[in-house]
Amino acid sequence: MCGEGEGRDFQNGTDQDAIDRYVRVGDSDYFGPHGAGGGGDLASAVSGAGALGLIGGAYGDPAWMAAEFAKVGGAKVGVGFITWKLAEHPEVLELALERNPVAVFLSFGDVGPYVDCVKAAHVPLIAQVTTLADAQAACSAGADVLVAQGAEAGGHGEARATMTLVPEVADWVAKNMPHVVVLAAGGIADGRGLAAAMMLGAEGAVIGSRFWASNEALVHPNMHAAAMAATGDETIRSSVMDIARKLDWPPRFTARVLKNAFTEQWHGDLAGLIAHSEGEAVKWKAAWATGDVDVANTFVGQAVGLLKDVRSAARIVDDITDEAAALLRHGPKFLES
């Protein structure tokens, strides 16, 4: 059963063909919607455009996940889970694997207990990490792909910046685990970001906020509108939305969201929010359903300032790929005197 294994080093048993086909798209890019915005329509649109889309299994609701997988048709998509939450319902991973995802993406916790289950299904395991120590642990456990996520990212994360975390992880992997693929995440929303990630040593990028702002994403129009009007200065890392949702996130992880009246009221008074959590939880849930952006939080990263419109996922893939290719192709011109 998933979640009961000890985890082991699979470096000699990696399905490299699967990684090449489904993770190293075009040997240069990887795209993945994240969280609740990443349903079946978005995942299949991203994959249909030539990249890899993920269904955000997030907190492990089996009915929601099944409904979203039903939307993908024949598209080859992956699935992602919040690792610490998966420990409470490990059977959800088995349900996901029955739907033949092309990759499993685990974030925020020890991937070791799930390695045996994922590998037995011959599916590449992607581990998102926020520190070098976590990257080393995930490699030792048997991850095929590492996503080094910087603090600029939307949603949950930690303190390290993309600019320094990615090359440090890439250097360690190149020296110690050269078969493992390294991808970058956090603050990447266009071709410039993808090209920069590759210069830092990553083989591609995981992109969330840009695909969150797509036609296919499961996002309330009011939240899209709030993001289009915001700059990167208007985000904050906080725990208020987790307290409001009664989610017991490990203290090391906070979430980046747009600032609003709710964060202004409670970010500096978490004890007060906890004391009033019953009533505030009801308010937050209702606001999320109705798109009240003054109460419910818009989960986007610092790249929100680069989002100028809501467009199709396919166009986003094409635009990012074309811009990155042009920049990398013309890079030598910067050396011309």
N, C-alpha and C positions, 0 to 999 in steps of 0.2 A: 504494500500500500504506500502511496506517496506520502513523504514526510517522516517515514520511519527509518530511513537509511542513515548511515553515518557520513556518507559523502566520501569520494575518493578521487584520486588523480587520474583523469581520463586522457592525458596528453597523448598516449599511444593508441587511443581508440576513437579519436575525434573523426567525425564524418566530414572531412574537409570539403568534399564535393558539395554537401548540403550547405556548408558555410559559403562557399564560392557562389552558389546559385542564389541563395536567399538572403544573405547578409551583406556580402561585398558586391552590392549592385553596381555594375559598371566599373568595378574596382575603384570607385571613388566616392560613392555616396550611399547614405542610408537615411530613410525618412520614416518617422513614426509618430502618429498622433498619440496623445497620452491622456490618461485619466478618463473621466466620464465623458469627455468630448469625443473620445475615440471609439465610436461605435462601428457597426459593420459597414455602413455606407461609406464612411470616411476611410476605413482600412482598405476596403476593396477598391476605392477610387485611387488611393495612393499606390497600391500594388498594380492596378491596371495601367498606371502611368509609367511603370517600369521601375519603381522603387519598392520598398517593403512597408506595408501598413500594418499597424497593430490594433487589435481590439483591446481596449483598456479594461481588463478584468477587475482591476482595482481591488475593491474590498470583498470580492468573491461571492457575488449574488448569482447563483446558478441559473435562475430563470432569466435574468437580464442577459447573461452571457449567451445562453442558448438562443435567445431571440436575436441577438446581434450576429451570431454566427450564421443564423438562417438567412441573413441578408446578403451574405458575401457571394452566393452562387459558387462559381468555380474558381474565384480569385484565390490566390495563394497569400494568406495573411498569417501573421503571428498573433500571439496573445501575451498580455503582460499582467503581472500581479504585484501587489504590495506584499513583500515577503513576510513581514511580521504578522500581518493579518491572515495570510495563507496558512500559517501554523495553526490557527483556530479552526480552519475548515480545509484540511489538505485534500479532501475528496474532490474539491472543485478543480484542482489541477488534473486529476484523472479524467474528469468530465471534459476538460478542455483538450486533453491529449486524444480523446476519442474522436475529436473533430479534425484531427490531422493538421494542426498548425505547422507552419514551416519554421517557426522559432518560438521559444518561450523566453520571455523577458521578465526578470525578477529584480525588484528594487527594494532597498531599505530593510536589510536583514541578511542573515546567514543563508546562503544558497545551498550549503552542504547537505541538509536533510532531503533536498529535492533532486539532487544530481542523478542518483540511480534511476529514479522514476522517469526523468526526462530523457536520459541516455538510452534507457531500455526502449523508448519509443523512437529512437534514432532521430531525435530533434535537437538542433543546436540550442545551447543554453547561453543566453545573453544576461550578464550581470551588470546592473548599473551601480556604480560606486562613487563615493564622494570624498574618499581619502585614499592615499597610497596604501595604507595598511589594509583597508578593505579590498583594494585591488589585488594585493598579494594573497589575501585569504581566499578570494573568489577564484583566483588562478589555481591555488593549491587544491581547492575543492573540485575543480574540473570545469570551470566556465570556458566556453569556446570563444566568447566575445566579451570584452569589457567596454562599458560606456562610462567614461570619466565625465561626471556631471559637475559643472561649476555652479556657484551660488547665484549666478545671474538667472538661472532657470526659473520658470514658473512652477508653482506647486511646491512640493516638499524637496528639501535639500539641506545642505549644511553651509560651511563658511568658506571653503576653498574656491578661488576664482578659476574659471576655465583656462585663462592664459597661462597659469602656472601648473595647475593640476594635470592637464593633458600631456604636456611634454615630460613631466616627471613620471607619470604612469607609462607613457610610451617608451621612455628610456629603460625603465625597469623591465618591462615586458620584452623589449628587443634583446636585452642581455640574458634574461632568465627563462622566459616562456615565449620564444619567437613564433610559435605556432598560433598564439592567441591574437585575435584581431582587436585593435583598439579604435574606438569611435569617440567623438567628442560631443558634449551636450552642454547647453547653458548659454543663452544669449545669441544663438545662431538662428537667423531668420531670413537670410538671403545668400546669394552666391558669394559675397565677400566673406561671410562667416564660414561657409563651407571651405572656401579656398584657404582661409586663415587656419582652420582646424587641421587641414592637411599639412600646412607648413609647420604646425606645432608637433607633427608626428602621428596624427590620427589618420586612419584610412578612410574616414568618412564622418558623418555627423548624424546624430539623432535630433530631430527638430520637432518641437512641440507647439509653441505659441503661434508660429506661422500657420500651421495646419489647424490649430484651434480656430483661427480666423479664416475658415473656409466654408463654402456653401454646405458641405456635407457634414460638418461637425454638429454634435448634439449640444448646441449652445443657444441660450435664449438671445433673441435679437437685441434686447436691452444691454446685455453684457458685451455683445459685439460692438454696439454703439459706444459704450463707455470706454472700451479699449481703443477704438479708433480716435477718440478725443484725448487720449492720455499720452504722456511721455514716459520714458524710462525712469524719470525722477519720481514718479507717482506710485511706485510699488513699495512694498514693505514685506519683510519677513516677520511672521508672527505665529502665535499659537491660538489666537482668539477663535478662528473658525473651527479648529479641532475641538476646542472646549464646547463651542456652540453646537457642534454636531455629535458630541459625546463620543469622540473617537480617541482612544487611548494611545496616541502616538508616542513612541520613545522620545524622551526629552531632547535628544541630540538633534532631532529633525524639526525644523519649522517650515512654514509654507510661504512662498512669495505670492502675493495677491495685489490687486489695486487697492490703494488706500480708500477708505470711505468713512461714513459717519460711525459705523460699527467699530472699525479699528481705532478711530480717533477716540471713541469713548472707552474702549476696553483694553487696548494694547498695553497701556501703562498700569492697568489695574486687573491683572489676571485673577487675583484673589477675589476681587469684587464680582468678576464675571462668574467664577465658580460658585460663589454664594447665590447668584441669581440665575444659575444655569438652566433651571427648569423652564422658567418663563422665556429666557433668551433663546433657548433651543427651539421653542415653538415659533417664535418670531423669525428666527433665521431660516428654518425649514420652509415656512410660508413664503418668505421673501425669495428664496431660491426658486420655488415653483412659479412665482409670478414675475420673476425678473426684476425685483426691487434691488437695484444696485447700491442703494444707500445702506442696506442692511446685509444682504448676502454678498459674499466676496467674489470678485472676478479673478479667476485663477490664471494669471499670465505672468511672464517673466519680464526682465528689463528690456527685452527686445520689443516690448509693446510699442516703444517709440518708433520702431521701424515698420510697424503695420499701418498701411495707408488705406487698405480696403479689404473687403471680404470677397474672395474669388474662389474658383473651382480648385479642388486639390490637384487635378491634372495640370492646370496652368501653373500652380505653385511649383510642382516638380519640374516642369519645363523651364520656368524662369530661373529657379535656383541653379539648376544644372547648367543652363546656357551661360549664365553670368559667371559661375565658378570656372567653367571651361575657358571662357574668354580671358579671365584674369590670369589663370595659370599658364595659358598659352602665350600671353604677352608679358609675363613676368620678367623675362630677361631684358626687356626694354628699359626697366628701371636701372639697369647697370650701365646703360649706354651713356657716355659722357656728352 
